[in-house]
Amino acid sequence: MAIAGLAALMAGCGNTQKAAGKYAGDGYQLVWADEFNQNGLPDSTNWGYEKGFVRNEEWQWYQLENAVCKNGQLVIEARREQKPNPRYTEGSKDWRRNRPTIDYTAACLLTRGKQSWLYGRFEMRGRISIQSGIWPAWWTLGNEKPWPGNGEIDIMEYYRSKLLANIACLGPDRKAEWFSNTFAIDSLGGEKWASQFHVWRMDWTEDHIALYLDDVLLNKVTLDKLNNKDGSGFNGFRQPHYMLLNMAIGGQNGGDPSKTAFPQQFEVDYVRVYQKK
């Protein structure tokens, strides 16, 4: 969003006006925000949607119908619902095509092609589900190069009773090289913790990436460790990144949702990006 567009948003939103000065003492100014104050679909100037079965052999079919703004929040809903897989091909070895039915649906919103940023302070206030099989995330990917060479930052990721703070680049084996810290959800407070809203933050500078939860540092990695290990010298974290908000189900990491009651929700109060003047 251009500064002029942000000014228009601030004029109609007290929350954004208050947020604009939040980190002024640290030299940051608000350059983009979505407060999700409109009802209905999220702002199409900020967000696009993934569709279908996308990654990690996950069980959900992504569709925009599972994302809605209401009561000043973005709600991403995971549902158990069955419908035909329109991409089903009998005998296919592709996991996206060999499932005759869709058994779960959810949504993945992303700013790719609409908004991206190089460095800054990124902040999201949200409430996540920690039920079995549920896999919510707020993350970024670099605009250029295929994954994982473009760089991935998982500012918030949860599955299988663990909260994760991850950063990945291309490793020497041409697979993802992960710099990760994980935290048992019970150590944070379990269901009581999950019933409350929390603030996730990333400080991304020319020197390092630091990931926080409620102002507690979870992970910090210097950018000099994040060059791709293919001899190219390319660093996916010295280029603009776009962000994604999603709730996955099952798949390679998400766990078993079969005994979980649906629907489940990932609620986002706001997402904000600050940058140095």
Sine and cosine of phi, psi and omega as CSV:
sin_phi,cos_phi,sin_psi,cos_psi,sin_omega,cos_omega
0.00,0.00,0.77,-0.64,0.05,-1.00
-0.91,0.42,0.35,-0.94,-0.01,-1.00
-0.86,0.52,-0.61,0.79,0.02,-1.00
-0.88,0.47,-0.65,0.76,0.03,-1.00
-0.92,0.40,-0.60,0.80,0.04,-1.00
-0.92,0.40,-0.62,0.78,0.03,-1.00
-0.88,0.47,-0.63,0.78,0.04,-1.00
-0.91,0.42,-0.64,0.76,0.04,-1.00
-0.89,0.46,-0.69,0.72,-0.03,-1.00
-0.89,0.45,-0.57,0.82,-0.03,-1.00
-0.89,0.46,-0.46,0.89,-0.04,-1.00
-0.95,-0.31,0.17,0.99,-0.11,-0.99
-0.61,-0.79,0.95,-0.30,0.01,-1.00
-0.88,0.47,-0.60,0.80,0.01,-1.00
-0.87,0.49,-0.69,0.73,-0.02,-1.00
-0.94,0.35,-0.59,0.81,0.06,-1.00
-0.87,0.49,-0.69,0.72,0.03,-1.00
-0.91,0.42,-0.66,0.76,-0.02,-1.00
-0.91,0.42,-0.50,0.86,-0.10,-1.00
-0.85,0.52,-0.58,0.81,-0.02,-1.00
-0.99,-0.12,0.11,0.99,-0.14,-0.99
-0.86,0.51,-0.66,0.75,-0.07,-1.00
-0.90,-0.44,0.42,0.91,0.00,-1.00
-0.86,0.51,-0.57,0.82,0.01,-1.00
-0.91,0.42,-0.37,0.93,0.06,-1.00
-1.00,-0.06,0.06,1.00,0.02,-1.00
1.00,0.07,0.21,0.98,-0.02,-1.00
-0.99,-0.14,0.57,-0.82,0.18,-0.98
-0.85,-0.53,0.55,-0.84,0.01,-1.00
-0.95,0.30,0.83,-0.55,-0.01,-1.00
-0.93,-0.36,-0.31,0.95,0.00,-1.00
-0.32,-0.95,0.58,-0.81,0.06,-1.00
-0.37,-0.93,0.50,-0.87,0.25,-0.97
-0.77,-0.63,0.90,-0.43,-0.02,-1.00
-1.00,-0.09,-0.13,0.99,0.06,-1.00
0.84,0.54,0.64,0.77,-0.05,-1.00
-1.00,0.07,-0.24,0.97,0.06,-1.00
-0.99,0.12,0.46,-0.89,0.07,-1.00
-1.00,-0.04,0.57,-0.82,0.02,-1.00
0.96,-0.30,-0.52,-0.86,-0.04,-1.00
-0.93,0.36,0.53,-0.85,0.09,-1.00
-0.86,0.52,0.36,-0.93,-0.06,-1.00
-0.87,0.50,0.88,-0.47,-0.07,-1.00
-0.95,0.31,-0.23,0.97,0.10,-0.99
-0.97,0.22,-0.27,0.96,0.01,-1.00
-0.96,-0.28,-0.58,0.82,-0.23,-0.97
-0.79,-0.61,0.68,-0.73,0.26,-0.96
-0.93,-0.37,-0.09,-1.00,-0.10,-1.00
-0.69,-0.73,0.60,-0.80,0.22,-0.98
-0.99,0.12,0.41,-0.91,-0.02,-1.00
-0.69,-0.72,0.72,-0.70,0.11,-0.99
0.99,-0.11,-0.26,-0.96,0.14,-0.99
-0.99,0.12,0.82,-0.57,-0.21,-0.98
-0.90,-0.43,-0.79,0.61,-0.17,-0.99
-0.49,-0.87,0.30,-0.95,0.18,-0.98
0.86,0.52,0.38,0.93,-0.02,-1.00
0.80,0.60,0.53,0.85,-0.02,-1.00
-0.92,0.39,0.37,-0.93,-0.13,-0.99
-1.00,0.04,-0.31,0.95,-0.12,-0.99
-1.00,0.04,0.52,-0.85,0.19,-0.98
-0.99,-0.12,0.86,-0.51,-0.01,-1.00
-0.98,0.18,0.71,-0.70,0.04,-1.00
-0.45,-0.89,0.52,-0.86,-0.08,-1.00
-0.93,0.36,-0.36,0.93,-0.03,-1.00
-0.88,0.47,-0.28,0.96,-0.05,-1.00
-1.00,-0.06,0.18,0.98,0.06,-1.00
-0.81,-0.58,0.80,-0.61,-0.02,-1.00
-0.54,-0.84,0.54,-0.84,0.12,-0.99
-0.99,-0.17,0.79,-0.62,0.05,-1.00
-0.37,-0.93,0.57,-0.82,0.02,-1.00
0.81,0.59,0.58,0.81,0.06,-1.00
0.97,0.26,0.31,0.95,-0.01,-1.00
-0.68,-0.73,0.47,-0.88,0.24,-0.97
-1.00,0.03,0.79,-0.61,0.04,-1.00
-0.90,-0.44,0.89,-0.45,0.12,-0.99
-0.98,-0.20,0.86,-0.51,-0.14,-0.99
-0.91,-0.41,0.76,-0.65,0.13,-0.99
-0.99,-0.11,0.77,-0.64,-0.06,-1.00
-0.80,-0.60,0.52,-0.85,0.20,-0.98
-0.99,-0.12,0.95,-0.31,0.01,-1.00
-0.49,-0.87,0.59,-0.81,-0.09,-1.00
-0.93,-0.36,0.71,-0.70,0.05,-1.00
-0.43,-0.90,0.32,-0.95,0.00,-1.00
-0.91,0.41,0.60,-0.80,0.12,-0.99
-0.99,0.16,0.93,-0.36,-0.06,-1.00
-0.92,0.39,-0.23,0.97,0.00,-1.00
-0.98,-0.22,0.16,0.99,-0.04,-1.00
-0.89,0.45,0.75,-0.66,0.07,-1.00
-0.74,-0.67,0.92,-0.40,-0.04,-1.00
-0.85,0.52,0.75,-0.66,0.03,-1.00
1.00,0.09,-0.04,1.00,0.00,-1.00
-0.92,0.38,0.57,-0.82,0.09,-1.00
-1.00,-0.07,-0.08,1.00,0.03,-1.00
-0.98,0.17,0.85,-0.53,-0.07,-1.00
-0.88,0.48,-0.40,0.92,0.02,-1.00
-0.96,0.28,-0.40,0.92,-0.12,-0.99
-0.93,-0.36,-0.24,0.97,-0.07,-1.00
-1.00,-0.07,0.14,0.99,0.09,-1.00
-0.99,-0.13,0.91,-0.42,-0.03,-1.00
-0.93,0.36,-0.42,0.91,-0.04,-1.00
-0.79,-0.62,0.41,-0.91,0.22,-0.98
-1.00,-0.08,0.82,-0.58,-0.03,-1.00
-0.95,-0.32,-0.30,0.95,0.03,-1.00
-0.63,-0.78,0.49,-0.87,0.10,-1.00
-0.75,-0.66,0.43,-0.90,0.07,-1.00
-0.34,-0.94,-0.27,-0.96,-0.01,-1.00
-0.62,-0.78,0.53,-0.85,0.14,-0.99
-0.77,-0.64,0.89,-0.46,0.06,-1.00
-0.98,-0.19,0.60,-0.80,0.02,-1.00
-0.52,-0.85,0.49,-0.87,-0.04,-1.00
-1.00,-0.09,0.15,0.99,-0.04,-1.00
-0.81,0.58,0.76,-0.65,0.00,-1.00
0.98,0.20,-0.05,1.00,-0.03,-1.00
-0.85,-0.52,-0.73,0.68,0.00,-1.00
-0.61,-0.79,0.70,-0.71,0.14,-0.99
-0.45,-0.90,0.34,-0.94,-0.15,-0.99
-0.58,-0.82,0.53,-0.85,0.11,-0.99
-0.90,-0.43,0.93,-0.36,-0.03,-1.00
0.94,0.34,0.31,-0.95,0.04,-1.00
0.69,-0.73,-0.03,-1.00,0.09,-1.00
-0.95,-0.32,0.88,-0.47,-0.05,-1.00
-0.95,-0.31,0.70,-0.71,-0.08,-1.00
-0.64,-0.77,0.69,-0.73,0.04,-1.00
-0.66,-0.75,0.76,-0.65,0.11,-0.99
-0.96,-0.28,0.83,-0.55,-0.08,-1.00
-0.42,-0.91,0.14,-0.99,0.08,-1.00
-0.75,-0.67,0.78,-0.63,-0.11,-0.99
-0.91,-0.42,0.41,-0.91,0.17,-0.99
-1.00,0.06,0.64,-0.77,0.05,-1.00
-0.89,-0.45,0.40,0.92,-0.01,-1.00
-0.96,0.29,0.36,-0.93,-0.05,-1.00
-0.86,0.51,0.74,-0.67,0.04,-1.00
1.00,0.04,-0.11,0.99,-0.06,-1.00
-1.00,-0.08,0.67,-0.74,-0.18,-0.98
-0.65,-0.76,0.97,0.24,0.04,-1.00
-0.99,0.14,0.43,-0.90,0.01,-1.00
-0.38,-0.92,0.53,-0.85,0.23,-0.97
-0.80,-0.59,0.88,-0.47,-0.19,-0.98
-0.49,-0.87,0.18,-0.98,0.02,-1.00
-0.75,-0.66,0.43,-0.91,0.09,-1.00
-0.70,-0.72,0.56,-0.83,0.05,-1.00
-0.95,0.31,0.50,-0.87,-0.06,-1.00
-0.93,0.36,-0.54,0.84,-0.13,-0.99
-0.91,-0.42,0.51,-0.86,0.01,-1.00
0.99,0.11,0.54,-0.84,0.09,-1.00
-0.95,0.30,0.41,-0.91,0.03,-1.00
-0.93,0.38,0.62,-0.79,0.06,1.00
-1.00,-0.06,0.14,0.99,-0.04,-1.00
-0.93,0.38,-0.29,0.96,0.04,-1.00
-0.98,0.19,-0.30,0.95,-0.01,-1.00
1.00,-0.03,0.74,-0.67,0.03,-1.00
-0.78,-0.63,0.70,-0.72,0.09,-1.00
-0.81,-0.58,0.89,-0.46,0.06,-1.00
-0.99,-0.15,1.00,-0.04,-0.04,-1.00
-0.93,0.36,-0.64,0.77,0.11,-0.99
-0.67,-0.74,0.82,-0.58,0.10,-1.00
-0.53,-0.85,0.66,-0.75,0.01,-1.00
-0.65,-0.76,0.71,-0.71,0.22,-0.98
-0.25,-0.97,0.43,-0.90,0.09,-1.00
0.74,0.67,0.76,0.65,0.10,-1.00
0.92,0.39,0.36,0.93,0.00,-1.00
-0.75,-0.66,0.65,-0.76,0.18,-0.98
-0.98,-0.19,0.71,-0.70,-0.11,-0.99
-0.85,-0.53,0.51,-0.86,0.14,-0.99
-0.75,-0.66,0.96,-0.27,-0.22,-0.97
-0.83,-0.56,0.51,-0.86,0.16,-0.99
-0.68,-0.74,0.70,-0.71,-0.05,-1.00
-0.69,-0.72,0.65,-0.76,0.15,-0.99
-0.78,-0.63,-0.09,-1.00,0.02,-1.00
-0.99,0.14,0.84,-0.54,-0.03,-1.00
-1.00,0.05,0.06,-1.00,-0.04,-1.00
-0.92,0.40,-0.34,0.94,0.03,-1.00
-1.00,-0.08,0.21,0.98,-0.01,-1.00
0.92,0.39,0.30,0.96,0.15,-0.99
-0.94,-0.34,0.11,-0.99,-0.01,-1.00
-0.92,0.40,0.72,-0.69,0.16,-0.99
-0.97,-0.23,0.89,-0.45,-0.14,-0.99
-0.98,-0.21,0.67,-0.74,0.17,-0.99
-0.90,-0.44,0.99,-0.16,-0.25,-0.97
-0.77,-0.63,0.55,-0.84,0.24,-0.97
-0.77,-0.63,0.68,-0.74,0.00,-1.00
-0.82,-0.57,0.47,-0.89,-0.07,-1.00
-0.67,-0.74,0.81,-0.58,0.03,-1.00
-0.90,0.44,0.75,-0.66,-0.07,-1.00
-0.90,0.44,-0.50,0.87,0.03,-1.00
-0.91,0.42,-0.51,0.86,0.01,-1.00
-0.94,0.33,-0.34,0.94,0.04,-1.00
-1.00,-0.01,-0.32,0.95,-0.01,-1.00
0.76,-0.65,0.04,1.00,0.11,-0.99
0.85,0.53,-0.72,-0.69,-0.08,-1.00
-0.89,0.46,-0.59,0.81,0.04,-1.00
-0.89,0.46,-0.70,0.72,0.05,-1.00
-0.87,0.50,-0.70,0.71,-0.07,-1.00
-0.94,0.33,-0.32,0.95,0.00,-1.00
-0.98,0.22,-0.14,0.99,-0.07,-1.00
-0.93,-0.36,0.35,-0.94,0.13,-0.99
-0.99,0.15,0.56,-0.83,0.02,-1.00
-0.71,-0.71,0.31,-0.95,-0.04,-1.00
-0.91,-0.42,0.87,-0.49,0.12,-0.99
-0.98,-0.18,0.61,-0.79,-0.07,-1.00
-0.60,-0.80,0.59,-0.81,0.17,-0.99
-0.84,-0.54,0.76,-0.65,0.22,-0.98
-0.96,-0.28,0.92,-0.40,-0.08,-1.00
-0.87,-0.50,0.90,-0.44,-0.03,-1.00
-0.83,-0.56,-0.01,-1.00,0.06,-1.00
-0.92,0.38,-0.24,0.97,-0.07,-1.00
-0.97,-0.24,-0.61,0.79,-0.16,-0.99
-0.41,-0.91,0.20,-0.98,0.19,-0.98
-0.85,-0.52,0.81,-0.59,0.02,-1.00
-0.82,-0.58,0.76,-0.66,-0.06,-1.00
-0.91,-0.42,0.73,-0.69,-0.11,-0.99
-0.78,-0.62,0.46,-0.89,0.20,-0.98
-0.78,-0.62,0.87,-0.50,-0.02,-1.00
0.76,0.66,0.71,0.71,0.05,-1.00
0.93,0.36,0.17,0.99,0.09,-1.00
-0.98,-0.18,0.81,-0.58,-0.02,-1.00
-0.92,0.39,0.81,-0.59,0.02,-1.00
-0.98,-0.22,-0.59,0.81,-0.10,-1.00
-0.34,-0.94,0.63,-0.78,0.06,-1.00
-0.58,-0.82,0.79,-0.61,-0.03,-1.00
-0.71,-0.71,0.73,-0.68,0.05,-1.00
-0.98,0.20,0.56,-0.83,-0.08,-1.00
-0.91,0.42,-0.41,0.91,-0.01,-1.00
-0.92,0.39,-0.24,0.97,0.07,-1.00
-1.00,0.02,-0.12,0.99,-0.21,-0.98
-0.95,-0.30,0.24,0.97,0.15,-0.99
-0.90,0.43,0.59,-0.80,0.10,-1.00
-0.89,0.46,0.67,-0.74,-0.10,-1.00
-1.00,-0.05,0.65,0.76,0.01,-1.00
-0.92,-0.39,0.19,0.98,0.00,-1.00
0.99,0.11,-0.05,1.00,-0.05,-1.00
-0.98,0.19,-0.41,0.91,-0.08,-1.00
0.98,0.22,0.04,1.00,-0.04,-1.00
-0.96,0.27,0.69,-0.72,0.04,-1.00
-0.87,-0.50,0.92,-0.40,-0.07,-1.00
-0.93,0.37,-0.10,0.99,-0.04,-1.00
-0.95,-0.30,0.22,0.97,0.17,-0.99
-0.91,-0.41,0.49,0.87,0.06,-1.00
-0.68,-0.73,0.33,-0.95,0.04,-1.00
-0.89,0.46,0.55,-0.83,0.07,-1.00
-0.87,-0.48,0.51,-0.86,0.20,-0.98
-0.96,-0.27,0.30,-0.96,-0.05,-1.00
-0.92,-0.39,0.39,-0.92,0.04,-1.00
-0.75,-0.66,0.60,-0.80,0.14,-0.99
-0.81,-0.59,0.84,-0.54,-0.04,-1.00
-0.43,-0.90,0.28,-0.96,0.18,-0.98
-0.76,-0.65,0.94,-0.35,0.04,-1.00
-1.00,-0.07,0.15,-0.99,-0.02,-1.00
-0.65,-0.76,0.77,-0.64,0.09,-1.00
0.89,0.46,-0.66,-0.75,0.01,-1.00
0.97,0.22,-0.37,-0.93,-0.12,-0.99
-0.92,0.40,-0.47,0.88,-0.06,-1.00
-0.84,-0.54,-0.36,0.93,-0.24,-0.97
-0.95,0.32,-0.33,0.95,-0.03,-1.00
1.00,0.00,-0.11,-0.99,-0.13,-0.99
-0.99,-0.15,0.90,-0.44,0.00,-1.00
-1.00,-0.05,0.11,0.99,-0.20,-0.98
-0.89,0.46,-0.47,0.88,-0.01,-1.00
-0.98,-0.22,0.12,0.99,0.00,-1.00
-1.00,0.08,0.68,-0.74,0.08,-1.00
-0.98,0.19,0.70,-0.72,0.01,-1.00
-0.89,-0.46,0.42,-0.91,0.11,0.99
-0.98,0.18,0.33,-0.94,0.14,-0.99
-0.86,-0.50,0.48,-0.88,-0.12,-0.99
-0.76,-0.64,0.56,-0.83,0.20,-0.98
-0.90,-0.43,0.93,-0.38,-0.09,-1.00
-0.96,-0.26,0.77,-0.64,-0.04,-1.00
-0.87,-0.50,0.88,-0.47,0.00,-1.00
-0.98,0.22,-0.68,0.73,0.04,-1.00
-0.30,-0.95,0.33,-0.95,0.20,-0.98
-0.74,-0.68,0.75,-0.66,-0.06,-1.00
-0.68,-0.73,0.54,-0.84,0.06,-1.00
-0.80,-0.60,0.81,-0.59,0.06,-1.00
-0.91,-0.41,0.52,-0.85,0.10,-1.00
-0.67,-0.74,0.37,-0.93,0.03,-1.00
-0.92,0.38,0.56,-0.83,0.01,-1.00
-0.93,0.36,0.00,0.00,0.00,0.00
